[in-house]
């Protein structure tokens, strides 16, 4: 049975990660994956926040919503 295109791409990506990062321990693998995926997840979360609030970060124009990224309300911490 032949591999699907997605499986082939996944295998190639795994091969590139191993070649580029040459991990020797589980911690090395975790650090490599963190370095690879962190920018992607941060970008996705930023886009989600932009969509939720209805405006881009650092947008200085008048807003149609009361939602803000840095509000002035007191915030409590959960200890």
C-alpha positions, 0 to 999 in steps of 0.5 A: 500500500502506498503512502498518501501525499500527507504521510510523505510530507510528514516523513520529509518534515520529520527527516528535515527536523532530525537533520537540522537539529540533530537531537540526542535527547528528548529535551533536544527534541522538545526544544526543536519542536518549541522553536519550530512551532512557537512562531506558528502558534503565536501568529495563529493566536494573534490572528484569532485575537485580531478577529475577535476584537475586530481590529489589528494590534496597535491600530490607533483608529476609533474602535466600534467595540469596548473590547481592548487588548490592554484594558484599564480594569483591575485584574486579579490573579489566581493563586 
